[in-house]
Every structure is written in C-alpha cells, then in structure tokens.
Amino acid sequence: MPQNPFVDATATTTNTFAENPEPRCPSLLLLDISGSMQGEPIRQLQEGLAVYRDTLFADGLAKKRVEVGIMLFGGTVDLATPFTTVDAFTTPQLEVKGDTPMGQAIVEGLQYLENQKATYKQNGIAYYRPWVFLITDGAPTDKNSGFWDQAKQMVKAGEMKKSFTFFAVGVENADMACLGELCPNREPLKLKGLEFRKLFEWLSASQQSVSRSTPGDAVKLESPAGWAEI
C-alpha cells in the first residue's frame, strides 16, 4: 500500500497555538473533483465553499475554533488546504480532472486527521470530535486497489471509537449503495439537486453550535432535510 504523503504535514495557521489556545473543531472535507463534476456541479460546489467560509468567519468564536482541511480527489489525491482556522482559510480553486480515487482519498484523509489530532495533543490543545464530510457524484474507481476495503475498515473503526463523525453525501448520479458500505450505522445523504449552498449553510451552523459548547458535550443538530433527501 502506498505511503500517505501527508502524514508529516503540519497545520498552517496565522495564529500559533500559543496565540490562540482555543479548543479546535476539525472539519475535514473530502471533495470529488473528477471529470463528471464538470460544469454546474463544480461551480455550485465552489460557491458552497465560499458560503461555508463566510458564514463561519462571521462567527467570532467559530472562526477561532473551527479548523478546515480540504482534500481533493480527481485523478490524484491532493491536500488542497492543510488544517487552518477559519480566520486564515481561503477556498481553493476547484478544477475537474481524472477519475475517482475515493478509497485512497478516505484513507489518506483519515491518516492526515489522526496526525492533526496528535499535533493538538502535543501542544495541549483540546479538541471536539472531528467531522469528516465526503462529497461525491460517482463511485470509487480504485475499488479493487485495496484502498476501498481499507477505507471501509478505517471509517467503521473510527466511528466505533468515536474518533470522528463521518458523513457521506451523494450528488446526482452517485452510487448510494456504495456509499452505504462506508458507514453502515449512518445512512449516506443524497443532495437535493445541486443544493451545495444549503448543505454548507447547514454545516456551518452545526459547527458554530459545536464550537460554542464544551468539548465532549452532546450537541443537538438541525435536520439536514433542507438540503438532503431524507
């Protein structure tokens, strides 16, 4: 199995942990930019990311506590945004390319997340249970490479240990049955049309609520019915 190229990556943020000792709410976005996302889907996803950034930034506490990391998969798997607090977060420019190495993206993304959690611990920074959001309009093209089975095992183990909360979101012609294999205890969500804006508004509002709580506390989230087919 190829080594994860991101295990040694460090969070890049304008605020050092000493300057900003607030607890962190890590948000890892695994975004499909494969060729099938060409046109309106990628445009709406780009606009949704901008809404996500702007609404979090408008919350004085969330912009210091929510840390966003973005991994893109389309042909290759690339870390587009290392974990950074929202006050330093700029949305990457999305350009479609290639096939859908979804399994590899999940494996490398979760490994990168574990590395970030270790960084928090080393610096004495408390953190909330991380959120992992997978958004795709297809099916993994690396299903027979070994990555897909490893991805399923990592998601199942992480959910059982409460190491993170994993959401799978299918767009348009996404293989929902395949996404259902990832997290048997949480049904994948099907996006209504291309309602990326409403999805990211919900994600931002949910993470604002979490950031106002104490790490470890249960937080009641709003239903995703506004953007997902329930």
C-alpha positions as CSV (number, residue, x, y, z in Angstrom):
1,M,0.0,0.0,0.0
2,P,1.5,3.4,-0.9
3,Q,2.6,5.6,2.0
4,N,0.4,8.5,2.9
5,P,2.3,11.6,1.6
6,F,0.6,13.9,4.1
7,V,1.5,12.2,7.4
8,D,4.2,14.8,8.1
9,A,2.1,17.8,7.1
10,T,1.6,20.4,9.8
11,A,-1.3,22.7,10.3
12,T,-0.7,26.1,8.7
13,T,-2.4,29.0,10.5
14,T,-1.8,32.6,11.1
15,N,-2.3,32.0,14.8
16,T,0.1,29.8,16.7
17,F,-1.4,27.6,19.4
18,A,0.2,29.9,22.0
19,E,-1.6,32.9,20.5
20,N,-4.9,31.0,20.0
21,P,-5.2,28.3,22.7
22,E,-9.0,27.9,21.9
23,P,-10.2,24.3,21.6
24,R,-10.4,23.2,18.0
25,C,-13.2,21.7,15.9
26,P,-11.5,19.9,13.0
27,S,-13.5,19.8,9.8
28,L,-12.1,17.6,7.0
29,L,-13.7,17.9,3.6
30,L,-13.1,15.1,1.1
31,L,-14.3,16.6,-2.2
32,D,-14.7,14.8,-5.6
33,I,-13.4,16.9,-8.5
34,S,-13.4,14.1,-11.0
35,G,-14.4,14.7,-14.6
36,S,-18.1,14.0,-14.0
37,M,-18.3,17.1,-11.8
38,Q,-17.7,19.3,-14.8
39,G,-19.9,22.3,-15.3
40,E,-22.7,23.3,-12.9
41,P,-21.8,20.8,-10.2
42,I,-18.3,22.1,-9.7
43,R,-19.4,25.7,-9.9
44,Q,-22.1,25.2,-7.3
45,L,-19.6,23.3,-5.1
46,Q,-17.1,26.2,-5.4
47,E,-19.9,28.7,-4.4
48,G,-20.9,26.5,-1.5
49,L,-17.4,26.5,-0.1
50,A,-17.3,30.3,-0.2
51,V,-20.6,30.4,1.8
52,Y,-19.1,28.0,4.3
53,R,-16.1,30.1,4.8
54,D,-18.0,33.4,5.0
55,T,-20.6,32.2,7.5
56,L,-18.1,30.7,9.8
57,F,-15.9,33.8,9.6
58,A,-18.8,35.9,10.7
59,D,-18.9,34.0,14.0
60,G,-16.2,35.4,16.2
61,L,-15.8,32.2,18.2
62,A,-16.2,29.7,15.4
63,K,-13.5,31.4,13.3
64,K,-11.0,30.7,16.0
65,R,-12.1,27.2,16.9
66,V,-13.2,25.5,13.6
67,E,-10.2,24.3,11.6
68,V,-10.8,23.3,8.0
69,G,-8.8,20.8,5.9
70,I,-9.6,20.1,2.3
71,M,-8.5,17.0,0.3
72,L,-9.5,16.8,-3.3
73,F,-9.7,13.7,-5.4
74,G,-9.8,13.6,-9.2
75,G,-7.2,11.5,-10.9
76,T,-4.9,12.1,-7.9
77,V,-5.5,12.8,-4.2
78,D,-4.2,16.2,-3.2
79,L,-4.2,18.1,0.1
80,A,-5.6,21.5,-1.2
81,T,-5.9,23.1,2.3
82,P,-3.9,21.9,5.3
83,F,-5.9,22.3,8.6
84,T,-6.2,26.0,9.3
85,T,-8.5,28.1,11.5
86,V,-11.2,29.9,9.5
87,D,-9.7,33.4,10.1
88,A,-6.9,32.2,7.8
89,F,-8.9,30.0,5.5
90,T,-9.2,30.7,1.8
91,T,-11.2,28.5,-0.5
92,P,-9.1,26.6,-3.1
93,Q,-9.9,26.9,-6.8
94,L,-11.6,23.7,-7.9
95,E,-10.8,22.3,-11.4
96,V,-12.2,19.0,-12.5
97,K,-9.9,16.2,-13.7
98,G,-9.5,12.5,-13.9
99,D,-11.3,9.5,-12.3
100,T,-12.5,9.0,-8.7
101,P,-9.8,7.5,-6.3
102,M,-12.3,7.8,-3.4
103,G,-10.9,5.0,-1.3
104,Q,-7.4,6.5,-1.4
105,A,-8.8,9.9,-0.5
106,I,-10.6,8.5,2.5
107,V,-7.5,6.5,3.7
108,E,-5.1,9.4,3.3
109,G,-7.6,11.9,4.7
110,L,-8.2,9.9,7.9
111,Q,-4.5,9.4,8.3
112,Y,-3.9,13.1,8.0
113,L,-6.7,13.8,10.5
114,E,-5.0,11.5,13.0
115,N,-1.8,13.4,12.5
116,Q,-3.6,16.6,13.2
117,K,-5.1,15.3,16.4
118,A,-1.6,14.2,17.6
119,T,-0.5,17.8,16.9
120,Y,-3.3,19.1,19.2
121,K,-2.3,16.7,21.9
122,Q,1.4,17.6,21.6
123,N,0.5,21.3,22.1
124,G,-2.0,20.8,24.9
125,I,-5.0,21.9,22.7
126,A,-8.4,20.4,23.5
127,Y,-10.5,19.4,20.5
128,Y,-14.0,18.4,19.6
129,R,-14.8,15.2,17.8
130,P,-13.7,15.9,14.2
131,W,-16.2,16.0,11.3
132,V,-15.4,14.2,8.1
133,F,-17.5,15.2,5.1
134,L,-17.2,13.2,1.9
135,I,-18.9,14.6,-1.2
136,T,-19.0,12.7,-4.4
137,D,-21.1,12.3,-7.6
138,G,-19.8,8.8,-8.5
139,A,-18.3,5.6,-7.3
140,P,-14.7,4.7,-6.4
141,T,-12.6,3.8,-9.4
142,D,-10.0,2.3,-7.0
143,K,-12.3,-0.2,-5.5
144,N,-10.1,-3.1,-6.5
145,S,-6.8,-1.5,-5.3
146,G,-7.1,-2.3,-1.7
147,F,-7.8,1.3,-0.7
148,W,-11.6,0.8,-0.7
149,D,-11.5,-2.1,1.8
150,Q,-9.1,-0.2,4.0
151,A,-11.3,2.9,3.8
152,K,-14.3,0.9,5.0
153,Q,-12.4,-0.6,7.9
154,M,-11.0,2.8,8.9
155,V,-14.4,4.5,8.9
156,K,-16.0,1.7,10.8
157,A,-13.3,1.6,13.4
158,G,-13.2,5.4,13.8
159,E,-16.9,5.6,14.2
160,M,-17.0,2.9,16.8
161,K,-14.2,4.6,18.8
162,K,-15.9,8.0,18.3
163,S,-12.7,9.2,16.8
164,F,-14.7,11.3,14.3
165,T,-18.1,11.7,12.8
166,F,-18.3,10.6,9.1
167,F,-20.8,11.9,6.7
168,A,-21.1,10.6,3.1
169,V,-23.0,12.9,0.7
170,G,-24.0,11.7,-2.8
171,V,-24.5,14.2,-5.7
172,E,-26.7,13.5,-8.7
173,N,-25.7,10.0,-10.0
174,A,-23.6,9.0,-7.1
175,D,-23.6,5.3,-6.2
176,M,-25.5,5.5,-2.9
177,A,-25.3,1.7,-2.3
178,C,-21.5,2.0,-2.5
179,L,-21.5,5.0,-0.1
180,G,-23.7,3.0,2.3
181,E,-20.9,0.4,2.6
182,L,-18.7,3.1,4.2
183,C,-20.8,3.8,7.3
184,P,-23.5,1.2,7.9
185,N,-24.7,3.0,11.1
186,R,-25.3,6.3,9.3
187,E,-27.1,6.4,6.0
188,P,-25.5,8.4,3.2
189,L,-27.3,11.6,2.4
190,K,-28.5,12.3,-1.2
191,L,-28.1,16.0,-2.1
192,K,-31.3,17.6,-3.4
193,G,-30.3,18.7,-6.9
194,L,-27.2,20.9,-6.5
195,E,-28.1,22.5,-3.2
196,F,-24.5,22.9,-2.1
197,R,-25.2,26.3,-0.7
198,K,-27.8,24.9,1.7
199,L,-25.5,22.0,2.6
200,F,-22.7,24.3,3.6
201,E,-25.0,26.7,5.4
202,W,-26.1,23.7,7.5
203,L,-22.6,22.5,8.1
204,S,-21.5,26.0,9.1
205,A,-24.5,26.4,11.5
206,S,-23.9,23.0,13.0
207,Q,-20.2,23.7,13.6
208,Q,-21.0,27.1,15.1
209,S,-23.2,25.3,17.6
210,V,-20.5,22.8,18.4
211,S,-17.9,25.5,18.8
212,R,-20.0,27.2,21.4
213,S,-20.2,24.0,23.5
214,T,-17.6,22.3,25.7
215,P,-15.6,19.5,24.1
216,G,-17.2,16.2,24.9
217,D,-20.7,17.7,25.3
218,A,-23.5,16.3,23.1
219,V,-24.9,19.0,20.7
220,K,-28.3,18.6,19.0
221,L,-28.0,19.3,15.3
222,E,-30.7,20.6,13.0
223,S,-32.1,18.1,10.5
224,P,-30.4,18.1,7.0
225,A,-33.8,17.9,5.4
226,G,-33.4,21.3,3.8
227,W,-30.7,20.1,1.5
228,A,-30.8,16.3,1.6
229,E,-33.3,13.7,0.5
230,I,-34.3,12.1,3.8
